């Protein structure tokens, strides 16, 4: 991933310029990469971008669940069903 150096901000500068940084982020829509000891520590992004990423994450989770269900259905045989009554009797 290529990141423009002007999008990288040391955490000490961010502490001093947080309001302006958030304002710039809102206007440009470009994420801000926060550095601590010259290492990437965090990313500040717009709420709109965050919502978009959360929706993508939920979609992937739904695909994963779908895949699990499909795998289980391949192994499903009605003759292996256990009735609720038999489960209650065992308790």
Secondary structure, 3 states (H helix, E strand, C coil): CCCCHHHEEEHHHHHHCHHHHHHHHHHHCCCEEEEECCEEEEEECCHHHHHHHHHHHHHHHHHHHHHHHHHHHHCCCHHHCCCHHHHHHHC
